[in-house]
Amino acid sequence: MEISGKVMIITGASSGIGAATARVAAEAGARLVLAARRKDRLEALAEELGALAVTTDMRDPEQIHRLVEAAVDRYGGVDVLINNAGQGLHVPLEEIRVEDLASIMQLNVYGALLAMQAVIPVMRSRGGGSIVNVSSGTTRMPSPAGASAYAATKAALNTLSQAARAELADDGIAVSTIYPFVTVSEFHDTLRAGSGPRPRPGLVPDTAERVADVILDLVRTGDAEAVLVPEHLRGGSA
Ligand SMILES: NC(=O)c1ccc[n+]([C@@H]2O[C@H](COP(=O)([O-])OP(=O)(O)OC[C@H]3O[C@@H](n4cnc5c(N)ncnc54)[C@H](OP(=O)(O)O)[C@@H]3O)[C@@H](O)[C@H]2O)c1
Protein backbone atom coordinates (compact mmCIF):
# COMPACT_ATOMS: atom_id res chain seq x y z
CA MET A 1 0.00 0.00 0.00
CA GLU A 2 1.20 3.50 -0.85
CA ILE A 3 1.02 5.49 2.40
CA SER A 4 0.59 9.01 1.03
CA GLY A 5 -2.99 10.21 1.56
CA LYS A 6 -4.09 7.14 3.50
CA VAL A 7 -6.09 7.48 6.72
CA MET A 8 -4.12 5.81 9.52
CA ILE A 9 -5.18 5.24 13.13
CA ILE A 10 -2.24 4.76 15.51
CA THR A 11 -3.04 3.65 19.07
CA GLY A 12 -0.59 4.33 21.88
CA ALA A 13 0.65 7.37 19.97
CA SER A 14 1.54 9.51 23.01
CA SER A 15 5.04 8.01 23.41
CA GLY A 16 7.62 5.49 22.24
CA ILE A 17 6.95 3.37 19.18
CA GLY A 18 3.51 4.89 18.53
CA ALA A 19 4.77 8.48 18.55
CA ALA A 20 7.73 7.53 16.33
CA THR A 21 5.36 5.78 13.91
CA ALA A 22 3.18 8.89 13.79
CA ARG A 23 6.20 11.00 12.84
CA VAL A 24 7.37 8.76 9.99
CA ALA A 25 3.82 8.24 8.75
CA ALA A 26 3.25 12.02 8.71
CA GLU A 27 6.45 12.43 6.68
CA ALA A 28 5.13 9.80 4.27
CA GLY A 29 1.92 11.81 3.82
CA ALA A 30 -0.58 9.79 5.87
CA ARG A 31 -3.67 11.45 7.31
CA LEU A 32 -3.31 10.56 10.97
CA VAL A 33 -5.68 9.81 13.82
CA LEU A 34 -3.75 9.46 17.09
CA ALA A 35 -5.09 7.69 20.18
CA ALA A 36 -3.89 7.32 23.79
CA ARG A 37 -4.99 8.44 27.25
CA ARG A 38 -2.57 11.30 27.92
CA LYS A 39 -4.49 14.15 26.31
CA ASP A 40 -1.80 16.85 26.59
CA ARG A 41 0.92 14.77 24.97
CA LEU A 42 -1.40 13.45 22.30
CA GLU A 43 -2.70 16.91 21.40
CA ALA A 44 0.81 18.39 21.30
CA LEU A 45 1.96 15.69 18.86
CA ALA A 46 -1.23 16.01 16.79
CA GLU A 47 -0.72 19.75 16.50
CA GLU A 48 2.92 19.25 15.44
CA LEU A 49 1.91 16.72 12.75
CA GLY A 50 -1.43 18.19 11.64
CA ALA A 51 -3.19 15.07 12.94
CA LEU A 52 -6.47 14.40 14.72
CA ALA A 53 -6.07 13.50 18.43
CA VAL A 54 -8.73 11.32 20.03
CA THR A 55 -8.17 10.69 23.72
CA THR A 56 -8.93 7.00 24.12
CA ASP A 57 -8.59 4.35 26.79
CA MET A 58 -8.15 1.24 24.68
CA ARG A 59 -9.59 -0.92 27.49
CA ASP A 60 -13.00 0.68 26.95
CA PRO A 61 -15.07 -0.70 24.04
CA GLU A 62 -17.18 2.49 23.80
CA GLN A 63 -14.11 4.68 23.50
CA ILE A 64 -12.65 2.40 20.80
CA HIS A 65 -15.84 2.80 18.77
CA ARG A 66 -15.75 6.56 19.25
CA LEU A 67 -12.14 6.58 18.00
CA VAL A 68 -13.05 4.84 14.75
CA GLU A 69 -16.16 7.01 14.34
CA ALA A 70 -14.03 10.14 14.81
CA ALA A 71 -11.68 8.95 12.05
CA VAL A 72 -14.59 8.26 9.69
CA ASP A 73 -16.25 11.60 10.52
CA ARG A 74 -13.04 13.54 9.87
CA TYR A 75 -11.62 11.67 6.87
CA GLY A 76 -14.48 9.58 5.47
CA GLY A 77 -12.90 6.20 6.26
CA VAL A 78 -9.92 4.28 7.61
CA ASP A 79 -7.20 2.61 5.50
CA VAL A 80 -4.66 1.59 8.15
CA LEU A 81 -4.83 0.58 11.80
CA ILE A 82 -1.64 0.36 13.86
CA ASN A 83 -2.65 -1.56 16.99
CA ASN A 84 0.29 -0.41 19.11
CA ALA A 85 -1.07 0.54 22.57
CA GLY A 86 0.23 -1.90 25.14
CA GLN A 87 1.48 -2.30 28.67
CA GLY A 88 3.87 -4.71 30.37
CA LEU A 89 3.79 -6.63 33.63
CA HIS A 90 6.96 -8.10 35.09
CA VAL A 91 6.57 -10.33 38.13
CA PRO A 92 7.28 -14.01 38.81
CA LEU A 93 4.39 -16.33 37.95
CA GLU A 94 3.70 -17.02 41.63
CA GLU A 95 3.06 -13.32 42.23
CA ILE A 96 0.84 -12.51 39.24
CA ARG A 97 -2.32 -10.81 40.49
CA VAL A 98 -5.29 -11.75 38.34
CA GLU A 99 -6.50 -8.12 38.31
CA ASP A 100 -3.17 -7.02 36.83
CA LEU A 101 -3.26 -9.76 34.20
CA ALA A 102 -6.89 -8.87 33.41
CA SER A 103 -5.97 -5.22 32.93
CA ILE A 104 -3.15 -5.89 30.46
CA MET A 105 -5.27 -8.56 28.77
CA GLN A 106 -8.00 -5.92 28.27
CA LEU A 107 -5.50 -3.58 26.66
CA ASN A 108 -3.09 -5.87 24.80
CA VAL A 109 -5.69 -8.36 23.56
CA TYR A 110 -9.30 -7.18 23.85
CA GLY A 111 -8.48 -3.59 22.90
CA ALA A 112 -6.58 -4.73 19.82
CA LEU A 113 -9.37 -7.16 18.88
CA LEU A 114 -12.11 -4.54 19.31
CA ALA A 115 -10.15 -2.03 17.25
CA MET A 116 -9.79 -4.60 14.44
CA GLN A 117 -13.50 -5.39 14.63
CA ALA A 118 -14.38 -1.70 14.47
CA VAL A 119 -12.26 -0.96 11.38
CA ILE A 120 -12.95 -4.15 9.38
CA PRO A 121 -16.37 -3.07 7.96
CA VAL A 122 -15.00 0.39 7.16
CA MET A 123 -11.99 -1.08 5.34
CA ARG A 124 -14.11 -3.66 3.56
CA SER A 125 -16.39 -0.92 2.24
CA ARG A 126 -13.31 0.81 0.76
CA GLY A 127 -12.05 -2.38 -0.88
CA GLY A 128 -9.25 -3.15 1.55
CA GLY A 129 -6.80 -1.92 4.12
CA SER A 130 -3.87 -2.72 6.36
CA ILE A 131 -3.71 -3.68 10.03
CA VAL A 132 -0.43 -4.00 11.92
CA ASN A 133 -0.59 -5.59 15.35
CA VAL A 134 2.34 -4.78 17.62
CA SER A 135 3.21 -7.96 19.51
CA SER A 136 6.49 -8.62 21.30
CA GLY A 137 9.72 -10.43 20.60
CA THR A 138 9.32 -12.05 23.98
CA THR A 139 6.94 -14.51 22.27
CA ARG A 140 9.67 -15.47 19.78
CA MET A 141 12.40 -16.27 22.30
CA PRO A 142 12.66 -18.19 25.57
CA SER A 143 10.74 -15.89 27.93
CA PRO A 144 12.87 -14.15 30.52
CA ALA A 145 11.76 -14.90 34.09
CA GLY A 146 8.96 -12.57 35.12
CA ALA A 147 7.60 -12.00 31.62
CA SER A 148 5.06 -14.85 31.49
CA ALA A 149 1.88 -12.80 32.03
CA TYR A 150 2.87 -10.18 29.47
CA ALA A 151 4.05 -12.86 27.02
CA ALA A 152 0.72 -14.68 27.45
CA THR A 153 -1.19 -11.56 26.36
CA LYS A 154 1.03 -11.08 23.33
CA ALA A 155 0.80 -14.79 22.43
CA ALA A 156 -3.00 -14.37 22.42
CA LEU A 157 -2.63 -11.32 20.19
CA ASN A 158 -0.40 -13.33 17.81
CA THR A 159 -3.10 -15.97 17.41
CA LEU A 160 -5.81 -13.37 16.75
CA SER A 161 -3.57 -11.52 14.33
CA GLN A 162 -2.73 -14.67 12.35
CA ALA A 163 -6.40 -15.68 12.22
CA ALA A 164 -7.41 -12.20 11.10
CA ARG A 165 -4.83 -12.37 8.30
CA ALA A 166 -6.33 -15.61 6.98
CA GLU A 167 -9.96 -14.53 7.42
CA LEU A 168 -9.59 -11.07 5.86
CA ALA A 169 -7.32 -11.87 2.91
CA ASP A 170 -10.27 -12.13 0.50
CA ASP A 171 -11.42 -8.65 1.55
CA GLY A 172 -8.08 -7.15 0.57
CA ILE A 173 -7.23 -6.42 4.21
CA ALA A 174 -3.60 -7.32 4.98
CA VAL A 175 -3.01 -8.12 8.65
CA SER A 176 0.60 -8.10 9.79
CA THR A 177 2.31 -8.78 13.12
CA ILE A 178 5.49 -7.10 14.29
CA TYR A 179 7.61 -8.59 17.07
CA PRO A 180 9.76 -5.76 18.44
CA PHE A 181 12.86 -6.56 20.47
CA VAL A 182 13.86 -4.46 23.49
CA THR A 183 13.20 -0.88 22.41
CA VAL A 184 14.01 2.46 24.01
CA SER A 185 10.67 3.92 25.16
CA GLU A 186 8.69 4.48 28.35
CA PHE A 187 7.58 0.84 28.36
CA HIS A 188 9.78 -0.37 31.20
CA ASP A 189 8.87 2.65 33.38
CA THR A 190 5.12 2.20 33.01
CA LEU A 191 4.65 -1.48 33.78
CA ARG A 192 1.33 -2.49 35.28
CA ALA A 193 3.29 -4.16 38.12
CA GLY A 194 6.83 -5.24 38.92
CA SER A 195 10.06 -4.08 37.36
CA GLY A 196 12.63 -5.29 34.88
CA PRO A 197 13.90 -7.21 33.15
CA ARG A 198 17.47 -6.19 33.86
CA PRO A 199 19.24 -5.21 30.63
CA ARG A 200 21.42 -8.06 29.32
CA PRO A 201 25.08 -7.08 29.21
CA GLY A 202 26.08 -6.11 25.69
CA LEU A 203 22.48 -5.90 24.48
CA VAL A 204 21.82 -2.90 22.26
CA PRO A 205 18.14 -1.90 22.35
CA ASP A 206 16.38 -0.78 19.19
CA THR A 207 15.24 2.79 18.79
CA ALA A 208 11.53 3.51 18.48
CA GLU A 209 12.35 5.07 15.11
CA ARG A 210 13.75 1.78 13.79
CA VAL A 211 10.61 -0.09 14.88
CA ALA A 212 8.45 2.64 13.31
CA ASP A 213 10.24 2.23 9.96
CA VAL A 214 9.58 -1.52 10.04
CA ILE A 215 5.90 -0.94 10.89
CA LEU A 216 5.55 1.31 7.84
CA ASP A 217 7.34 -1.29 5.69
CA LEU A 218 4.71 -3.84 6.79
CA VAL A 219 1.95 -1.44 5.70
CA ARG A 220 3.65 -0.98 2.33
CA THR A 221 4.33 -4.68 1.69
CA GLY A 222 1.45 -6.38 3.53
CA ASP A 223 3.94 -9.02 4.72
CA ALA A 224 2.75 -11.40 7.43
CA GLU A 225 5.36 -10.51 10.02
CA ALA A 226 8.57 -8.78 10.98
CA VAL A 227 10.67 -10.25 13.78
CA LEU A 228 13.18 -7.84 15.29
CA VAL A 229 14.69 -10.31 17.77
CA PRO A 230 18.35 -10.92 16.84
CA GLU A 231 18.76 -14.36 15.21
CA HIS A 232 20.99 -15.77 17.96
CA LEU A 233 18.37 -15.03 20.65
CA ARG A 234 15.37 -16.56 18.88
CA GLY A 235 13.58 -19.80 19.79
CA GLY A 236 11.22 -21.26 22.39
CA SER A 237 7.82 -19.90 23.28
CA ALA A 238 4.73 -19.10 21.17
N1 LIG B 1 9.67 -1.14 24.45
C1 LIG B 1 9.89 -2.42 24.28
O1 LIG B 1 10.96 -2.94 24.67
C2 LIG B 1 8.85 -3.27 23.57
C3 LIG B 1 9.25 -4.54 23.13
C4 LIG B 1 8.30 -5.34 22.49
C5 LIG B 1 7.02 -4.88 22.27
N2 LIG B 1 6.65 -3.64 22.71
C6 LIG B 1 5.27 -3.21 22.47
O2 LIG B 1 5.31 -2.00 21.76
C7 LIG B 1 4.10 -1.28 21.98
C8 LIG B 1 4.43 0.18 22.26
O3 LIG B 1 5.17 0.26 23.47
P1 LIG B 1 6.35 1.30 23.70
O4 LIG B 1 7.60 0.52 23.82
O5 LIG B 1 6.29 2.40 22.72
O6 LIG B 1 5.99 1.81 25.18
P2 LIG B 1 5.45 3.20 25.72
O7 LIG B 1 6.39 4.31 25.40
O8 LIG B 1 5.13 2.94 27.17
O9 LIG B 1 4.10 3.42 24.90
C9 LIG B 1 2.91 2.75 25.21
C10 LIG B 1 1.76 3.51 24.59
O10 LIG B 1 0.55 2.81 24.91
C11 LIG B 1 -0.38 3.75 25.43
N3 LIG B 1 -1.30 3.13 26.37
C12 LIG B 1 -1.04 2.49 27.54
N4 LIG B 1 -2.17 2.12 28.14
C13 LIG B 1 -3.19 2.55 27.33
C14 LIG B 1 -4.60 2.49 27.42
N5 LIG B 1 -5.22 1.90 28.45
N6 LIG B 1 -5.32 3.05 26.42
C15 LIG B 1 -4.71 3.65 25.36
N7 LIG B 1 -3.39 3.73 25.23
C16 LIG B 1 -2.64 3.18 26.22
C17 LIG B 1 0.46 4.80 26.12
O11 LIG B 1 -0.23 6.05 26.17
P3 LIG B 1 -1.06 6.61 27.42
O12 LIG B 1 -0.33 6.21 28.67
O13 LIG B 1 -1.05 8.08 27.16
O14 LIG B 1 -2.43 6.01 27.31
C18 LIG B 1 1.63 4.93 25.16
O15 LIG B 1 1.32 5.81 24.13
C19 LIG B 1 3.37 -2.01 23.12
O16 LIG B 1 2.33 -2.79 22.59
C20 LIG B 1 4.44 -2.91 23.71
O17 LIG B 1 3.90 -4.06 24.30
C21 LIG B 1 7.55 -2.82 23.35
The ligand as an SDF file (V2000), in Angstrom:
LIG
                    3D

 48 52  0  0  0  0  0  0  0  0999 V2000
    9.6740   -1.1360   24.4470 N   0  0  0  0  0  0  0  0  0  0  0  0
    9.8900   -2.4180   24.2830 C   0  0  0  0  0  0  0  0  0  0  0  0
   10.9560   -2.9370   24.6740 O   0  0  0  0  0  0  0  0  0  0  0  0
    8.8520   -3.2740   23.5700 C   0  0  0  0  0  0  0  0  0  0  0  0
    9.2450   -4.5390   23.1340 C   0  0  0  0  0  0  0  0  0  0  0  0
    8.2980   -5.3410   22.4860 C   0  0  0  0  0  0  0  0  0  0  0  0
    7.0190   -4.8780   22.2670 C   0  0  0  0  0  0  0  0  0  0  0  0
    6.6510   -3.6370   22.7100 N   0  0  0  0  0  0  0  0  0  0  0  0
    5.2680   -3.2130   22.4710 C   0  0  0  0  0  0  0  0  0  0  0  0
    5.3060   -1.9980   21.7600 O   0  0  0  0  0  0  0  0  0  0  0  0
    4.0960   -1.2770   21.9850 C   0  0  0  0  0  0  0  0  0  0  0  0
    4.4300    0.1800   22.2650 C   0  0  0  0  0  0  0  0  0  0  0  0
    5.1680    0.2580   23.4750 O   0  0  0  0  0  0  0  0  0  0  0  0
    6.3540    1.3020   23.7010 P   0  0  0  0  0  0  0  0  0  0  0  0
    7.6040    0.5180   23.8240 O   0  0  0  0  0  0  0  0  0  0  0  0
    6.2910    2.4030   22.7240 O   0  0  0  0  0  0  0  0  0  0  0  0
    5.9940    1.8130   25.1830 O   0  0  0  0  0  0  0  0  0  0  0  0
    5.4500    3.2020   25.7240 P   0  0  0  0  0  0  0  0  0  0  0  0
    6.3890    4.3130   25.3970 O   0  0  0  0  0  0  0  0  0  0  0  0
    5.1340    2.9390   27.1710 O   0  0  0  0  0  0  0  0  0  0  0  0
    4.1020    3.4250   24.9050 O   0  0  0  0  0  0  0  0  0  0  0  0
    2.9140    2.7470   25.2130 C   0  0  0  0  0  0  0  0  0  0  0  0
    1.7610    3.5130   24.5940 C   0  0  0  0  0  0  0  0  0  0  0  0
    0.5490    2.8060   24.9120 O   0  0  0  0  0  0  0  0  0  0  0  0
   -0.3780    3.7460   25.4330 C   0  0  0  0  0  0  0  0  0  0  0  0
   -1.3040    3.1260   26.3730 N   0  0  0  0  0  0  0  0  0  0  0  0
   -1.0370    2.4860   27.5360 C   0  0  0  0  0  0  0  0  0  0  0  0
   -2.1660    2.1220   28.1420 N   0  0  0  0  0  0  0  0  0  0  0  0
   -3.1890    2.5500   27.3330 C   0  0  0  0  0  0  0  0  0  0  0  0
   -4.6000    2.4940   27.4200 C   0  0  0  0  0  0  0  0  0  0  0  0
   -5.2250    1.9020   28.4530 N   0  0  0  0  0  0  0  0  0  0  0  0
   -5.3250    3.0470   26.4160 N   0  0  0  0  0  0  0  0  0  0  0  0
   -4.7130    3.6500   25.3610 C   0  0  0  0  0  0  0  0  0  0  0  0
   -3.3860    3.7310   25.2260 N   0  0  0  0  0  0  0  0  0  0  0  0
   -2.6390    3.1820   26.2180 C   0  0  0  0  0  0  0  0  0  0  0  0
    0.4640    4.7990   26.1220 C   0  0  0  0  0  0  0  0  0  0  0  0
   -0.2320    6.0450   26.1730 O   0  0  0  0  0  0  0  0  0  0  0  0
   -1.0560    6.6070   27.4230 P   0  0  0  0  0  0  0  0  0  0  0  0
   -0.3270    6.2140   28.6680 O   0  0  0  0  0  0  0  0  0  0  0  0
   -1.0470    8.0830   27.1600 O   0  0  0  0  0  0  0  0  0  0  0  0
   -2.4260    6.0130   27.3130 O   0  0  0  0  0  0  0  0  0  0  0  0
    1.6340    4.9250   25.1570 C   0  0  0  0  0  0  0  0  0  0  0  0
    1.3210    5.8120   24.1260 O   0  0  0  0  0  0  0  0  0  0  0  0
    3.3750   -2.0110   23.1170 C   0  0  0  0  0  0  0  0  0  0  0  0
    2.3270   -2.7900   22.5860 O   0  0  0  0  0  0  0  0  0  0  0  0
    4.4440   -2.9130   23.7150 C   0  0  0  0  0  0  0  0  0  0  0  0
    3.8970   -4.0590   24.3000 O   0  0  0  0  0  0  0  0  0  0  0  0
    7.5530   -2.8210   23.3470 C   0  0  0  0  0  0  0  0  0  0  0  0
  1  2  1  0
  2  3  2  0
  2  4  1  0
  4  5  1  0
  4 48  2  0
  5  6  2  0
  6  7  1  0
  7  8  2  0
  8  9  1  0
  8 48  1  0
  9 10  1  0
  9 46  1  0
 10 11  1  0
 11 12  1  0
 11 44  1  0
 12 13  1  0
 13 14  1  0
 14 15  2  0
 14 16  1  0
 14 17  1  0
 17 18  1  0
 18 19  2  0
 18 20  1  0
 18 21  1  0
 21 22  1  0
 22 23  1  0
 23 24  1  0
 23 42  1  0
 24 25  1  0
 25 26  1  0
 25 36  1  0
 26 27  1  0
 26 35  1  0
 27 28  2  0
 28 29  1  0
 29 30  1  0
 29 35  2  0
 30 31  1  0
 30 32  2  0
 32 33  1  0
 33 34  2  0
 34 35  1  0
 36 37  1  0
 36 42  1  0
 37 38  1  0
 38 39  2  0
 38 40  1  0
 38 41  1  0
 42 43  1  0
 44 45  1  0
 44 46  1  0
 46 47  1  0
M  CHG  2   8   1  16  -1
M  END
$$$$
